[in-house]
Amino acid sequence: MPSHPRDPAASWFGRVDPSTAGDGASPNDAPWPTTQADVADGVPGPQDSLSFLRTYRTFLSARALLAVVLLALLAGNWLMGNRSPIWVVTAVGYASLALLLWAWPSTRASQRTPHPLGPTTLSPRQAILSIGLDLAFFSLLQHLMNTALNTQALLALPVLMAGVLMPRLVALAVAAVASINLLAAAWIQGSLTSNLSAQLTEAGLTGFGLFAIAALASELAARVAREERSARGSLELARQQAQLNRLVMEEMSEGVLVVDRQGCVRTANPAARRLLSAQGLTPSAPFQLRGVPAWVGLILAVDNAVNAPLHAETGQEVLLRFDDGSRRDLRVRVRFTRGHKAIQAEDMCMLWLEDLRIVRARQRQDKLAAMGRMSAGIAHEIRNPLAAISQANALMGEDATTPTQHRLTRMISENVVRLQHIVDDILAVAPGARPPAPAIDPLETLQAICNEWRLTHGLGGGPESLLQFRTQQLEQAPSPLRVRFEPEHLQRVMVNLLDNALRHGSGQPGAIEVTLTWRAARQNGAMLVLSVSSDGEPLTAETERSLFEPFFSTRSRGTGLGLYICKELCERHGAAIDYRQHPPAVRHRNEFFVTMPIEPQGSSLYIA
């Protein structure tokens, strides 16, 4: 910051405050120094500046009103024949300066913004034009009027102004100057009237009162400033807490709704807006729950909670049926704002919404954690005897002579292979340290996987092929387009999804559709969505709830680990897999989609 030239008074006057330049102060004027208590309270801010300017403006208005009263008294004395030129010139001069100083800040206030650090005291020019002018005028008035008019009370105005708007030491100095003036005027008047003792006593008591006014006003002003600063600090903490609460709500995976008795949603976080819509997000709050057929279950849940508030927090299962035929199971917990009586529910309530599939998956995850570790250990133990069985069966097959023996060895070989697949599947999802996945080209990799899958199942390509591959909005994606995924794992996920689609599809041309879509997202960057859709019969609600559970299968000879392994492999690479069902008007009603984060540009293709 550039340094300012210093003068002999600069060390006492302090730092320059440009925000006071419009009140009759130049940019080179410095404010009066703050007291030790003010420094201990912290650095003043813009709100201190606004409060100070309002107080200063109030004193200027009082001076302007006093100037108007003086002009009225001058006019009255003029009409009564008291036409003293010194009195007239003095009163008119003071009134003119007071009114000019009162009008000057109002013309500049709209052009001035508070300085980031203040001000908290008057600048020297402001003090001279207000407090100094008052002291000079009232002292002169005291000497001119003699005993005809008691003007001692007027000296309280500059003393009070100094006590509120200036440091305590300066305020006491102003009170001392006013007291000395009173004693001097009493001495002169007492010498002329032979009543010196009474005049000095009255002046001394008045001076003591001025000192008391300066001290009390300074202390009260400091206390008010501290309380105001503390209140603003508490308000700032409350504002930061509100922002933190809002941020927490925005990032929560659970849906949160604040609803009144009329069913109007006052607040809804993105997770809740996503759960209340079949696709995308519902409009931002406020919106009405009543009158929407899909949300009838939520209204009933709130009504049930009102009737039984003690059981409202245990949770209820609510089924949402959307217009497109899709459905969503939710777990709803209701909490009310309560008054003095714990059972009496008030107007507002908070709804916590969770996807029931996620809740059940979380519950299952806890139960499967220990079983997974045990299964991995068992799988390792099974591999050795399984290899021995396979070798023994091969030796028996060499000595087989009858068709029955060949059939038995073939049955053993098929079941050994099946057991080997189960062991490999269990070990594939077993926890353990693995090297980071490479950044691959998803379009090229998926096309190769789909072509290899066609050849494996003897399917042709072209428009009449059973499998159709297409892309959406990839031209908007950054180049080169990369995702971090192990190619072997991506192939395993795709083959599993394609096999399921082939098994449950109609077998007609275009029955299976693979789509790769680029989507821009405001949070967490852009995403790549890989979807595998089929035109088979839609899944039942019971099957949909258990899709990604281990050992759940709709086939008698299925292991039930296919989709579970797909989910584990996707989560291992930061991706997510899910299922959604489309309305009957859509041909491919069953859709499994994988959401993968796109690798930022400039990153290396492989991590060492």
N, C-alpha and C positions, 0 to 999 in steps of 0.2 A: 504494500500500500504506500502511496506517496506520502511523504512527511510534510507537515504544515509548519510554516515559519512560526517561531515562538517569540513572544514578547515578555517583558518582565512580569506581567500579570498572568501569563499563561499557566504557570505552575500552580496558581491558586484557582484560576477559573476552570481549568480542566480541559476536556476534549471538545472539539467543535461538533455541533449538532446541526446538520443542514436542515432537519425537519422543522426547525423553529424560524427559518429565515423569513417565512411569510408573515410572522407576527411582529414585524418591525425589527427583525434581527438579520444581519448579513451573514453569509456563509462563514465568515471569519470569526464570528462571535462564538464563544465557548460557553457551555452551560456551567452552572455552579456545581461544585463537587458534591457527591452524595455522602451520606453519613455512614458510619461503620455498620450500623444496623441494616441499612439498605444493601450494603455490599454483602453482608452475611446472608441476606434473604435470597440472593441470586441475581443474575443479570436481568435487568428489565427488558421487556419485550414490546411488541407492537401494541398489545392491549394496555400496557402501562402508559404508553404514549397517548393513546386515545383517552384514557381516564384523566391523565394530566391536562390534556387540552380542554376537556369538558369542564374541569374545575377552574382552570384559568379563564375560560370563557364566562363562567358564572361570576367570577370576581370583576371581570371587565363590564359585565352587564350591571352589577351593583354600582360600579363607579359611574357608568353612564346615567343610571337613574339618579344618583346623587348630583351629577352635573345638571340634569334637568331641574331638580329641586332648587339648586343654587341659582339657576337662571330665573326661576319663578320668584325666588326671594329678591333677586336683583331688580326684577320688574316691579315688585311691590314697593321696595325701597325707593325706586325712581319716581313712582307715582306719589309717594308720601313726602318727596322733597329731599331725600337723602341721596345726593348725587356726587359722592366722593369719587374722584377720577381713579385713585389708586385701587379702591374696592372694585370699581367697575372693570378696570383693565385686568386685575388679578382674577376675578370670577369668570369673565369671558374667556380669558386665556386658558384657565384650567378646564372649563366646560368644553372648549373646542378640542383640546388635546385628548380629553377623556372620551368624547364622542368619536373622534377620529381613530383612536386606538381600538375602540369597541367595534367600529365598522370595518377596520382593515382586515382582521382575520377572516371574517365571513366572506370577503371577496376572493380570498386565496385558498380557503379550506377545500373547495372542490378540486383544486389543482394540485393538492399536496397529499402524499401518502405518508403514513407514519414511518419513521426511521426504524430499522430493525432493532436498535438498541435503546430507544428512548424517544423523547426526553423525559426526565423525572424531576428536573428543577428548571427555574427560569434562567435564561441567558442574561448576561450583563445588560444588554440594551433593553430587554424586556423589563428587568428589575428597575432600571433607571426611569423608563417611561411610565411605569405603574407605581411601584412602591416609593421610589425616590421622588417622583412628582407629587404624590400624595403627602409625603412628609414635608416637603418644601411648602406646598400650598397651605396645609393645615397649620403649620408653624407660623407662616406669615399671617394667616387668618386669625390665629390666636393673639398675635401682637397688634393687629389692626383693630380688632373689635374690642380690645381691652376687657372691661367687665360688662359691656353691653350684651354680649352673647357668649355663652359657655360652649366652646367648640372642642373641649377636651375629649368628648366621646368619639369624635370623628377620627382621632388618632388610632382607635382600635381597628379601623379598616386596614391600613397598611401593615399593622402588626399581625393581625389575623392572616392577611394574605401572605406575609413572609413566613409565618409559622406553618402554613399548609403547603406552600409551593416552593419553599427553600429549606436548606439544611438548618438544623436547630441552632447552630452557632450564629449563622447569619440572622436568623429570626430574633435571637436574643440581642444581637447588635442593633437591629432596627428598634427593638423595644428600648434599648439604652439611649439611642438618639432621640426617640420620642420623649423619654423621661427627662433627659437633659434639657430639651426644648421647653417642657412643662415647668421645670424648676427655674429656668431662665426667665420665662414669662411671669412666673409667680414672684420672682425676686424684683423684677421691674415694677409690676403692678403693686406689690406690697410696699415698696419704697415710696410710691406715689400716694398710696392710701393709708400709710402708717399701720398696715395690717399684715406685716411681713410673716409673722409666725403662722397665722391661719392660712395664708396663701401657700406657704411652703409645705405645711402639713397636708393640705388638700392635693397639692401637686405630687407629693411623695406617695400618698395613698393611690393616686391615679397611676403613677409610674409603676408601683408594685403590682397593680392590677394588669397593666400592660405586659409586665414580665410574666405574670401568671398566664395570661392569654397566649403569649408566644410559646411558653413551655407546654401548656396543655394542647394547643393546636398542633404543635409539632409532634407530640407523642401520639395524639389521636390520628393524625395523618399517616404516621409511620405504621400504626397498628392496622388502620384500614387498608393500607397498601399491602401489608403482609397477609391479611385475611383474604384480600382479593386475589393476590398471587397464589395463595394456597388453594382457593376455590377454583382458580383456573387450572392449577396443576391437577386437582381432583377431576375436573371436567375433562382434561386431556387424557388422564388415565382411564376414565370411563369411555372416552371415545376410542382409545386404543383397544380396550377390552371388547367393545362392540365390534370393532373391525376384526379382532382375533376370533370372536365367536362366529362372525359371518364367514371368515375364511375356513374355520373348522367345519361349519355346516356345508360350505361349498365342496370341501374335499371328502366329506364322509361318504362311505359306501352305502350306509343305510339312508333310506328316505325319511325326511323330516317334514311334517306339515303342521302349521299352526292354524287351527280352525276355530271359528266362533260357533255359537249356538245356532245361527242361521245357516250354517254349512258353507260359509264363505272362507276360502283359504287366504289367510293374511300373508303367510310366508311359506315358501316351498323351495327346498334345495334341488340341485339338478338330479340327484339320485331319485328323489320322489317324483319329479316331473317325468323322468324316464320310466319309472315303474307304472305310472298312471296312463301311459300311452302305449299303443300296440307297436308303433315304430316312431323313433325320434323322441321329441320332448313336447310336453304340453305347454301352453302359453305361460308366461311368467305370472306370478301372483300380483294382484288378487284375482281369483276366479271362483266360481260357484261350483260346489260339489253336487248340490241338489239339482235335479232335472236332467242329469246325464245317466242314461241307463247302465253304462258300464261301471259307474261308481256307486251304485245302489248299496253294494255290500259295505262300503266305507261308512255311509250314512247309518246303516243298521248297526255297525260296530260302535259308532259314537253313541247312538241311542242306548245300546246295551250297556255301554260303559257308564252312561249317565244313571241308568237304573241300578247298576251294581258297581259303584266307584271303587270299592275295596278290591274287586277282582279285575279291574281294568288293566292293571300293569302286567298281569300274567300272560296276556296275549290271546288273540283270536285268529282263526284262519278265515281269510276272506278270498273269495273267487271273483275275479274280474273277467267278464265276457265282453269282448270288443265287437264292434260292428263288422269287422272283416272276418269274423269267425274264430279268431285266435283267443286265447285265454291265458290268465296268469294267476297263480296261487300266491297269496301274500300272507305274511304273519304280521298282524297289526297289534301294537301296544298303545294304549291311550293313557295319557297323564294330564291331570287337570291342575290349573292354578287354584290354590285353596285359600280360604279366608281363615278366620280365627277357629272355626269349627272344622275339624279334619275331614268330616264326611261331606260337608256342604261344598258342592262343586260350583265354580264360578263360570263366567261366560267363555273363557278361552280354554282350549285344550290342545295338547301336542300329540300328534300321531307319529309313531315310529313304524316305518314300513320296511319289511325285508322280503326278498324273494324266497319263497318257501323252499325252492330247490337249493338255494345257496345255504339256507339254514340247515337243511338236512344233510347237505354235503359236508358242512363244517362239523356237524355232530358225528357223521360217519368217519371223517378224517381223523378225529381224535381216537376213535376205536380202532381204526386201521393202522395207526402209527406203529403200535407194538406188534401187531400181526404182520406188518410188512417186514420189520426187522427179523421176526422169527421165520417168515417164509423165505427170505433170502438165505438164511442159514440152512434151512431144510433143503432148498434148491441146490445149494453147493454140495450137500451130502448125497443128494439123489443122483447127481451126474455120474459119479464113479460106478455105483452098482448098475445104473442104466447103461453105461458103456459096456460093462461086463455082460449084461443080458443081450445086448445087440451083437456082441462078438460070439457069444454062445449060440445064439439063434442062427448066425451065419454058418457056424460049423455044423449045426444040425441040418441046415438046408443043403449042405453039400452031401450029406449021407441020406437025405430023404429019397425014397424010391416010389412011394405010392402017392396018388393024388391027395389023399387025406393029409399026409405029412406035409406036402407042399402047401396046402391050404392053411394048416396050423402055423407053419413058419411065416407065411405071408401075413397072417393075422397078428402074430407077435411083432413082426417088423413094422406094420402100420401103427400099432399102439405104442411101440418104442418111439417112432417118429413123432407121434402126437404128444407123448410125455416130454420129449426133447423140446418141442415148441413151447410147451407150458413152462418148462424150466427156463428157457431163453427169455420168455416174456416176463417172468418174475424177476430175473436178473437184470433185465433192461430197465426196469423202473426202480431197482434197489438203489438206496442212497449211496453216494460215493463221490469222490473228487474226480472230475473229468476236465480235460483241456477245453479252453474256450472254443466256441464254434466259429467257422470262417464266415466272412461276408460273401454271399453268393448272389448271382443274378437270378431272381425268382422266375422271371418269364422263361428264360432258357432252361432252367432246371425243371420247371413244371411241364413244359412241352416235352422234354425228354422222358419224364416219368409217365406222362399220358401215352406217348407213343410206345414205350416199352410195355405198358399195361395192355394196350390194344393188341400188340403182337402176342403177348402171353395168352390172351383169351381168344385169339383168332378173329379179332374184329378189324374191319377195314376203316379207312378214313373217308374224307369227303363229306358232302352235305347229307348223305344217307347213313352216316355212321351212327352207331348207338351212342357214342360219346362225342359231345361238341365242346370245343374249347374256345373261349372268347375273352376279350379284355375290355375294360371300361376306364376311360379318363387317364390312361397311362401316358398319353401325350402331355399331360400337365405335370407328370411326375419329374423329379430331378434326374438328370443323366450324369453318370451312370446310376441306375436304380439297383440298390443293394439291400438285402436283409441278412441278419446274422442267424443262420440256422444250419445245423449239420445236414448235409445232403442225404445221408443214409436215414436219418430220423425223419426228414421231410418226406422221403419216399415211403417210409413205413406208415406215416400218417395218411398220405394220399392213397396208398394201396388199400389200406383198411377202409377208408371212406368210399372208395370206388367199388370195392368188393361188396360192401353193404348196399350201395346203390344198385349194383347189378343184381344182387340177390332179391331185393324187394321192388325193383322197377318193373315196368311193363314189358321191356324187351323191344319196344318199337324204336325206330330211328329218332335220335334226339332225346331218348328217355333220360340220359344222364347229361348234365350240363355243368361244366367247370368254368367259373368266372373269376378273373383276377381284376380287382378294382382298387384304384388309388383314391384315398379320401384325405382331404386336408382337415386338420383338427386344430382348434385354438389352443388346446392344452396337450402337452406331451408330444408335440410335433405331428407330422403326417403319418398315416397308417396305411398298410396294405391289407386288403380283405380278400381272402381266398375262400370261395364257396363251392361246395359240391351239392348239387340239387338233383332230385330224382322225382319221377312222376308216379311213384308207388302210392299205396294206400297210406293216409296219414297215421301217425303213431297215436296210440291211445294215451290218455292222461297218465295212467299208471306206468306205462312203458317210458313215457317222456320223463317222469320223475326219477327213474332209475337208470337213465341212459349211461351215465358216466360212473356208475358204481362198479367196483370189481366183482367178478364172478357172477354178473347178471347177464343172462343171454336168453333170447327167445327161441334158440335152436337147442335141440336135445343134446347134440354133440358139440356145442359151442363152449369155449372156455370162459367166456364172459369177460375177457381181459382186453379185447380189442380197443374199444372206445376209452377205457380207463387208461391204457397205455398211450393212446393218442393225446389225452388230456395231460398226462404227466410229461410227455415229450414236449408239448407246446409250452407248458409252464416253465420247463427247464430252459427254454430259449427266449423267455420273456413274451411269449405269444399267449393267446387265449382262444379256446374252442368252445362253441356253443351250438345250440339247435334252435331253430324257429320253424313254425308251421304257417304256411301261407293260406289265404282264403280259397274256397273251392274254385273261384274263377281263374286262378293261376294254375297252369299245367304242372309245374314242378313245385308241389306243395311241401315236400320235405327238403329242408336245406340245413346242412352243416356248414358253418363258416368259421374260419380261422383268421384272427386279427393279429397282424405282425407289425412291430414298429420298424420303420425304415431307417437304415443306417445313415447318419448324417454325412454330408459331402465332406471330403477332405480326410476322412479316417482311413486307416490302412485296411487292406483287404483281409489281412490275417493278423491275429494277435499272438505274439510270441509267448 
